[in-house]
Amino acid sequence: MAMTPRERWIALLEGRTPDRVPTDYWATPDFHERFRRDLGCDDDEQLWRLLHIDHPKTVAPRWRLEHHPDDPQADMWGVRRRTIPHGTGTYDEVCQGPLANVQCARDVERFRWPDPDDFDYGTVRDTLATDDGERAIRAAVYEPFLIYCAMRGMEQAFEDLLLNPTIAEAILDHLFAFHYEHNRRVFEAGGGKIDLTYVAEDLGGQSGPLFGVELYRRFLLRNQKRMADLARSFRVHVFYHTDGAARDFIPLLVDEVGIEVLNPVQWRCPGMERESLVRDFGGRIAFHGAMDNQQTLPFGTVDDVAREVEENVAIFRDARWICAPCHNIQSVSSTENIRTLYEKIHDLGGGSS
C-alpha cells in the first residue's frame, strides 16, 4: 500500500525506507502562481496531488496586531519593505531597519520588541484538531541573523560581529528570548502533532563561508542548539537551512546542534559536492534539495533536468534524500522544466535507505 506524504517523511526521518523518494517544492510567489495556472490547478493541494509532491503543511499562530506598534508601515520587527521588480517578477526588499542607528546596547533595550502575548496560539491547536494527517506538519522558525540583518542593515550587521560585539549580543539575545518562548508555545499548542521545525541561518555564500567558524560559535551556535533541544523535547524533528558553501559548519551542525535534515545542498558551491556529503554525513542526516536552481532548472533543457534527477537518485541511493529544488524556484524557470523534475522522480520510483 502506498504511503501518505506524511508517512513518507516520517519514515525517512526515522531511518526507515519509504515507498519512494519523498519530494518537496519551494518557489517564489511569482513562479508558483504561473505554474499552478499553467497546470490548470485551482489550489495548492491539487498541484501537490497532480505531481505527487509530498509538501508539508505549515501551521502558525495568528499575530493579533497589524503592524509594529511604533510604525504603521513596518512588520513586527519594525522593518519596512518595498516591492522591487527584477524583470520577470518581484522581491520585497528591506528599505528601512529600526536599529540601523543604534550606538550601544542600551539603545537596543529601548526598542519595542515583539511579545509572544501578541499571538493567538489557539489557531495552531484549532487547525490541527481538524487536520486529516495526510501531510507532515511544519511549524515555528528560528533564523535570527536574517532578522538581525533586516533590522540593522546587512553590511552593518556583519561589521557588528567584529566591531560591535556588545550590540550584536544584545540584539541576538532579544531575538532568541522571543523565539524560544514563541516556539515553545507553538509546540505546546501543537499537542504532539507537529513533525518538523525550521532552524536556519545562511552560513555560506557562493564561493565560501559568510563568516568564520569562531564567529558562528560565539554568536549563533549555542542558541541554535538550545532551540533544537526545545524542539526535540516536544518530539519535533529539526530541519536546517543554510545556503551556499557551508561545508565548514556541517560537523558542528550535526554533532552539536543535532540537525536531522540539511537543506538545500547547493552542490555547485565549493565543498558541497553531493558525493562527499553523502560519504561524510549520509549515515547521520537526511538531505533536502540538490536540484540546482541556479543553472539546471532555470537555464537547462528538459533533458538536463531529467539527467540531474537521475544523477541525484544514483548519488543519494545509499543515503536519505528528499528530492526538491535547492531553494526557491525562480520566475525565470520554465513550467516544462519543473514539471519534468517531478514527473521524472516519480517515474523512477524507488526508495531511500
PyMOL commands that set and color helices and strands:
alter all, ss='L'
color gray80, all
select helices_A, chain A and resi 5-13+29-38+44-50+105-110+116-118+122-129+144-152+154-163+165-190+213-233+247-257+274-281+296-299+302-315+335-348
alter helices_A, ss='H'
color red, helices_A
select strands_A, chain A and resi 57-58+62-63+80-85+90-96+119-120+137-142+196-200+237-241+261-263+286-291+320-325
alter strands_A, ss='S'
color yellow, strands_A
deselect
rebuild
show_as cartoon
